[in-house]
Amino acid sequence: MRPQPIPTHRLPILRIWAGTRAGVRLAEAAAARFGDGREGGGLVVVVALAGAATVPRGCRVDAIGGGPADLAGAAAAIDALDPFDRAGVKAVRDAAQAAGVQHLGFRPPVWHRHPLDRWVEVRDLAGAAGAVASIARTVLLSLPERDLDPFEAVGGLRFPVRLTRAPVRWDRPERFAPTLCPGPSCREAEIRLLRATGAQAVVMRATGAEEDAPLVLAARSLDLPVVMIRRPTERGEVPARSVDAALDWVEAILAGISRRSSDVPAWR
């Protein structure tokens, strides 16, 4: 798909960086609520895709694969990137600050640990790689391919890898066995995956994403330990936790109200 040019008419632009399926849903909801002169005075919703699965309906896409994007003419900017993409999150924040554009992080809620969950919570990938050897001999990795490198240094373990997209090439050692699991998924499908791979534990990220939750439920059902990598947080960030909250923030911006103002309506 070719990036579409930004229109030249004078409607203000809402810039969204969409790096998750939740980010795509947010962009579609923004286009439905504000696009083409609708409620709130109208906006053009312009999206930069960074690993999101689908192109959002009703939006203009002008960048694919992440990276800096033009904020000229933007009324507001929303970072709906994968929160584990620390470099991307920082780039969006820095670009918004440099352009003087108000910026919001969109972060769906993290999962709450259930009493039956056997989570080993770690801070980062290095912590996860250091924890797995003492937990199991066969560990399912539900991680992006770029995050697998630290586990190659862990000897003596077998790592089936759960992937949502087929890799372009696979140069991992033989004990890293890719398994393609395109969404949408469900608890029963994830249970079948865990049994088929012989997984005795799982490594995954605390994304809070709906599409990742079935694996949490499956591990709970099979009483398997989960090495859960905590979601990173940005200092000083006050993110929106729902689509409605993010759109209320956009409406406040269109009304000329800063979120720091005492008159701003509740948007969180």
C-alpha positions in Angstrom: 0.0 0.0 0.0 1.3 3.4 -0.9 1.2 6.2 1.7 -1.6 8.7 0.9 -0.8 12.4 0.7 -2.1 14.7 3.4 -5.0 16.7 2.0 -4.5 20.4 1.4 -7.8 21.7 2.7 -7.9 23.6 6.0 -9.3 21.1 8.4 -6.9 20.6 11.3 -5.0 17.3 11.5 -5.1 14.7 14.2 -1.8 12.8 14.0 -1.9 9.2 15.4 1.0 6.8 15.6 -0.6 3.4 15.5 1.6 0.5 16.5 -1.0 -1.9 18.0 -4.5 -3.2 17.1 -5.9 -1.0 19.9 -4.2 1.9 18.1 -5.9 1.0 14.9 -9.3 0.9 16.6 -8.6 4.3 18.2 -7.8 5.8 14.7 -11.0 4.3 13.2 -13.1 5.7 16.1 -11.5 9.1 15.8 -12.3 9.2 12.0 -15.9 8.1 12.7 -16.3 10.8 15.4 -14.4 13.8 14.0 -13.7 13.2 10.3 -15.2 15.1 7.5 -16.5 18.0 9.5 -18.4 15.9 12.1 -18.7 16.5 15.9 -16.1 18.9 17.4 -15.5 20.9 14.2 -14.0 18.2 12.1 -10.5 16.8 11.7 -8.4 14.9 9.2 -7.1 11.8 10.9 -3.6 11.1 9.6 -1.9 7.8 10.7 1.6 6.6 10.8 1.6 2.8 11.0 4.3 1.1 13.0 3.7 -2.6 13.0 -0.1 -2.5 13.3 -1.9 -5.4 11.6 -4.3 -3.5 9.5 -4.8 -0.1 7.9 -7.5 1.9 9.8 -10.7 2.6 7.9 -11.5 6.3 7.3 -8.0 7.5 7.9 -5.2 8.7 5.7 -1.9 6.8 6.1 1.2 8.8 5.3 4.0 6.8 6.9 4.5 3.0 7.2 7.1 1.4 9.5 7.3 4.1 12.1 9.9 6.8 12.2 9.5 10.6 12.4 6.4 12.1 10.8 5.5 15.6 9.8 3.5 17.5 12.4 2.8 20.5 10.3 -0.8 21.6 10.6 -1.5 19.1 13.5 -3.9 20.2 16.1 -3.0 17.2 18.4 -0.9 14.1 18.3 -1.6 10.7 19.9 1.0 8.1 20.5 -0.7 4.7 20.2 2.5 2.8 19.8 3.5 -0.5 21.3 4.5 0.7 24.8 7.5 -1.6 24.6 8.8 0.4 21.7 10.8 2.8 23.9 12.6 4.4 21.0 9.4 5.1 19.1 7.6 6.5 22.1 10.5 8.8 22.8 10.6 10.0 19.2 6.9 10.8 19.1 7.2 12.7 22.4 10.3 14.7 21.3 8.7 15.5 17.9 5.5 16.8 19.5 7.5 18.9 22.0 9.7 20.3 19.3 6.6 21.3 17.2 4.6 22.7 20.1 1.8 20.2 19.5 -0.2 18.8 22.5 0.5 15.1 22.8 -1.3 12.2 24.4 -0.2 8.6 25.1 -2.8 5.9 24.6 -2.2 2.9 26.8 -4.9 0.3 27.4 -5.0 -1.0 31.0 -2.5 -3.7 32.0 -3.9 -7.0 33.1 -4.6 -7.6 36.8 -3.0 -10.7 38.2 -5.5 -13.4 39.1 -5.0 -15.5 42.3 -4.4 -18.6 40.1 -1.8 -16.9 37.9 1.8 -18.1 38.4 3.6 -15.0 37.2 7.3 -14.3 37.6 7.4 -10.6 36.9 10.6 -9.2 35.5 11.7 -5.7 34.4 13.0 -6.4 30.9 14.2 -9.0 28.4 17.5 -9.6 30.2 15.5 -10.4 33.4 13.3 -12.8 31.5 16.3 -14.6 29.9 17.9 -14.9 33.3 14.8 -16.3 34.9 13.7 -19.0 32.4 16.5 -21.6 33.1 15.3 -22.1 36.7 11.7 -22.4 35.7 11.4 -25.0 32.8 13.2 -26.8 30.1 10.7 -26.0 27.3 9.5 -22.4 27.3 7.1 -20.8 24.8 8.3 -17.3 23.8 5.4 -15.1 22.8 7.5 -12.2 21.8 8.3 -10.1 18.7 11.1 -11.7 16.7 13.4 -8.7 17.5 13.2 -9.6 21.2 14.5 -13.2 20.8 18.3 -12.5 20.8 18.8 -12.6 24.6 17.4 -16.1 24.8 20.0 -17.5 22.4 22.6 -17.2 25.2 20.5 -19.5 27.4 21.7 -23.0 26.8 20.0 -26.3 27.3 16.4 -25.1 26.8 14.0 -25.5 23.9 12.1 -22.4 22.8 9.0 -22.8 20.7 8.2 -19.3 19.4 4.7 -18.0 19.0 4.5 -15.6 16.0 1.5 -13.7 14.6 3.3 -13.1 11.3 5.4 -15.4 9.2 9.1 -14.3 9.3 10.8 -13.2 6.1 13.7 -15.5 7.1 14.5 -17.6 10.1 18.2 -17.9 11.1 17.6 -19.0 14.7 19.1 -22.2 16.2 17.2 -25.4 15.8 15.9 -25.3 19.3 13.9 -22.1 18.4 10.9 -23.5 16.5 8.6 -20.9 15.1 4.8 -21.5 15.2 2.5 -19.2 13.2 -0.6 -18.2 15.2 -2.4 -15.4 13.3 -5.3 -13.8 15.2 -7.9 -13.6 16.4 -7.2 -16.2 19.1 -9.1 -17.7 22.0 -8.2 -19.6 25.2 -8.9 -23.0 23.7 -6.6 -22.3 20.7 -3.8 -21.2 23.0 -4.3 -24.3 25.2 -3.8 -26.5 22.1 -0.7 -24.5 21.2 0.8 -25.0 24.7 0.1 -28.7 24.6 1.3 -29.2 21.0 4.7 -27.5 21.8 5.1 -29.2 25.1 5.6 -25.8 26.8 6.2 -25.9 30.5 6.3 -22.1 30.9 5.6 -19.0 28.9 7.5 -15.7 28.4 5.4 -12.8 27.3 5.0 -9.0 27.7 2.4 -7.4 29.9 0.8 -5.6 26.9 -2.7 -5.5 28.3 -3.9 -6.1 24.7 -7.1 -8.1 24.1 -5.5 -10.2 21.5 -2.8 -11.4 24.0 -5.1 -12.1 26.9 -6.1 -15.6 25.7 -2.6 -16.8 26.3 -2.7 -15.6 29.8 -6.0 -17.5 30.4 -4.6 -20.6 28.7 -1.5 -20.6 31.0 -3.7 -20.2 34.0 -5.9 -23.1 32.9 -2.9 -25.4 32.6 -1.3 -24.1 35.8 1.9 -23.0 33.9 4.3 -20.3 35.1 4.5 -17.1 33.0 7.6 -14.9 33.0 5.8 -11.6 32.6 7.8 -8.6 31.3 6.4 -5.5 32.9 5.2 -2.7 30.7 7.7 0.2 30.7 6.3 3.6 31.7 7.4 7.1 30.7 8.1 9.5 33.5 5.4 12.1 33.8 3.1 10.4 31.3 -0.6 10.5 32.0 -2.1 8.2 29.3 -5.6 7.7 28.2 -6.7 4.1 29.1 -9.7 3.9 26.7 -10.7 5.0 23.2 -13.5 7.2 24.7 -11.0 8.9 27.0 -8.6 9.6 24.2 -11.4 11.0 22.0 -12.7 13.2 24.9 -9.1 14.6 25.1 -9.2 15.4 21.4 -12.5 17.2 21.8 -11.1 19.3 24.6 -8.1 20.2 22.4 -10.5 21.2 19.6 -12.4 23.4 22.1 -9.2 25.2 22.9 -8.8 23.7 26.3 -5.4 22.5 27.5 -5.5 19.2 29.5 -3.5 21.1 32.1 -6.3 23.7 32.5 -8.6 23.6 35.6 -11.5 23.8 33.1 -10.6 20.7 31.1 -13.3 18.0 31.2 -12.4 14.6 32.7 -10.8 12.6 29.9 -8.9 9.8 31.7 
